[in-house]
């Protein structure tokens, strides 16, 4: 992610350490409703914001995504 600071120069920022439900759904290829259901069932670790929204640790979700990709590539070798 790039931003422009007060001096007009471009800085590269680290990605956020937490993800929203919609970001997780895009990364895992499922609907946001599925991600919310998984969170409520305790199938995906998350935190709740004061407003009741789920937030997921980026590192955990990326690990899940890698596991799913590995499982898919084992099942369908190229």
FINU-993663 format. One record per atom (N, C-alpha, C, O): x, y, z. Coordinates in pm, whole numbers, plus 32768, in hexadecimal, padded with zeros to 4 digits. Layout:
<atoms>
XYZ;...
</atoms>
This chain:
<atoms>
80557F8B8000;800080008000;8059807B8000;80BA8081804C;803C80DC7FAE;808A81577FA6;803681CC7FD4;7FBD81D27FBA;8077822A8017;803582A5803F;8091831A801F;81098307800B;805A838F801B;80A884088005;80A584588086;803A847B80B8;811C847580BC;812184BF813A;811685558122;8103858180B1;812385A4818E;811386358186;81788678812B;815D86E280F4;81EC863B811C;8255867380C7;824386508034;8290867E7FE0;81E085FF8014;81C685D97F8A;8212855E7F5E;820885367EEA;825F85207FB9;82A884A87F93;8252842D7FAD;81F7842E8000;827283C47F65;822683497F70;826682ED7FD6;82E082DC7FD7;821682B3802D;824682558091;81FA81D28082;818481D18061;82408165809B;820080E38096;81DB80BC8124;822E80BD817E;815A80998136;8129807281BA;81167FDC81BF;80F87F9C815A;81297FA38234;810D7F168247;80777EFE823F;80297F568263;804E7E88820E;7FBF7E6B820C;7F8B7E62829B;7FD77E4382F7;7F0B7E7B82AE;7ED47E738335;7EE57DE6836E;7EE37D838325;7EF47DDE83F2;7F077D5B8431;7E837D148448;7E827C9C8464;7E157D5B843D;7D917D1B844B;7D417D3083CB;7D537D938384;7CEA7CD183AF;7C997CD48336;7C057CD9835A;7BDB7CA483C1;7BB77D178303;7B277D198314;7AEB7C9882DC;7B307C4A829A;7A6D7C8382F7;7A267C0E82C4;7A2A7C09822C;7A407B9F81F2;7A167C7B81EB;7A167C7B8157;7AA17C60811F;7AAE7C1F80B7;7B097C8F8162;7B927C738134;7BB17BDE8141;7BEF7BA480E8;7B877BA281AF;7B9C7B1281C3;7B4F7AC4815A;7B827A628123;7AD57AED813D;7A857AA580DA;7AC77AA78051;7AC67A42800A;7B017B18802C;7B477B217FAB;7BC37AC87FA9;7BDD7A847F46;7C0F7AC88016;7C897A78801C;7C6C79E28017;7CB779967FD9;7C0179B78059;7BE279288061;7B8078F97FF7;7B6A78817FE8;7B4579577FAC;7AEA79317F41;7A6378FF7F71;7A2878A77F33;7A3379377FDE;79AF79148013;796079948029;79977A02801D;78E079878048;788E79FF805D;78A97A3A80E7;78D479F38141;788F7ABD80F7;789D7AFB817B;78457AB981E5;786B7AB08259;77CE7A8981BC;77767A44821A;77B679C4824F;77A679A282C4;77FF797E81F9;784479058224;78B07926828A;78BE78E082EE;78FC79918273;796579BA82D0;792779DE8357;795C79B783BF;78B97A278356;78757A4C83D2;784479D0841C;785279C78496;780B797283D3;77DB78F68411;784E78A98450;7843787984C1;78BF789D8407;79347859843E;7962789D84BF;79867859851F;7962792184C0;798E796A8538;7930794F85AC;795D7938861C;78AF79538594;784D793B85FF;785578AD8635;783F789586AC;7876784D85DD;788177C18605;790877A48646;791D7736867A;796378058643;79E877F0867C;7A4777A78620;7AB07778864D;7A24779B85A0;7A7877538540;7AEB77A9850D;7B4D777484D9;7AE1782A851B;7B4C788784F7;7B6078E6856C;7B0179288597;7BDA78EF85A0;7BF2794A8611;7BE279DB85E4;7C0F7A018578;7BA37A2A8638;7B8F7AB78617;7B7C7B098695;7B6F7AD48703;7B7B7B8B8681;7B5C7BEA86ED;7ADF7C3586C3;7AC27C41864C;7A967C668724;7A227CBA8708;7A447D4B8727;7A817D68878E;7A1D7DA486CD;7A2E7E3386E8;79C17E5F8749;79657E148766;79CB7ED8877A;79647F0D87D2;78DD7F12878B;78747F0787CC;78DE7F218708;78627F2486BA;782E7E9A8696;77C77E908653;78737E2F86C2;78467DA786A7;78757D6C8624;78407D0585F8;78D87DAA85E4;790D7D768565;79817D188580;79CD7D2C85DF;798E7CB2852F;79FA7C51853E;7A787C8484FA;7A737CBE848E;7AE97C6F853C;7B6C7C8E8503;7BC37C138512;7BC27BD1857A;7C0F7BF584A9;7C5E7B7B84A1;7CF17B9E8492;7D147BFC844A;7D477B5184D4;7DD77B6684C9;7E047B40843D;7DE87AD1840E;7E497B9B83FA;7E787B848372;7ECF7B06836A;7EBF7AB4830F;7F287AF783C9;7F857A8683C7;7F3B7A0083CD;7F6079A28387;7ED479F7841F;7E86797C842B;7E3C795E83A9;7E3C78ED8379;7DFD79C48370;7DB079B182F4;7E0C798C8280;7DE97937822E;7E8179CA8279;7EDE79A7820D;7F107918821D;7F2878D381BA;7F2078EA8299;7F45785F82B1;7ED978008282;7EF777998245;7E5D7821829D;7DEB77D08270;7DE877CD81D8;7DD27765819A;7DFD7840819C;7DFB78498109;7E6877F280CB;7E5077AD8068;7EE177F68105;7F4F77A380D2;7F2E770F80E0;7F4B76C08086;7EF276E98150;7ECB765E8165;7E66763280FC;7E7175C580C4;7E03768780E2;7D9E7666807C;7DDC765C7FF2;7DB976037FA5;7E3976B67FD2;7E7B76B27F4F;7ED076337F41;7ED275F57ED6;7F15760E7FAE;7F6775957FAB;7F0F75197F98;7F3074C07F4A;7EA075157FE0;7E4474A37FD5;7E0C74987F48;7DFE742A7F13;7DEB750A7F0B;7DB475097E84;7E1F74DD7E1F;7E0174937DC2;7E9A750A7E32;7F0474E37DD2;7F2974507DE3;7F5274107D82;7F1C74187E5C;7F34738A7E6F;7EC973367E2D;7EE372CA7DF9;7E50736B7E30;7DDE73247DF6;7DE173297D5D;7DBF72C77D1A;7E09739B7D27;7E0A73AE7C95;7E9573DA7C68;7EAA74507C4C;7EF5737D7C60;7F7C73A47C38;7F7F73D87BA8;7F3373AC7B52;7FD974357B92;7FE474707B0A;804C742E7AB8;806174547A45;
</atoms>
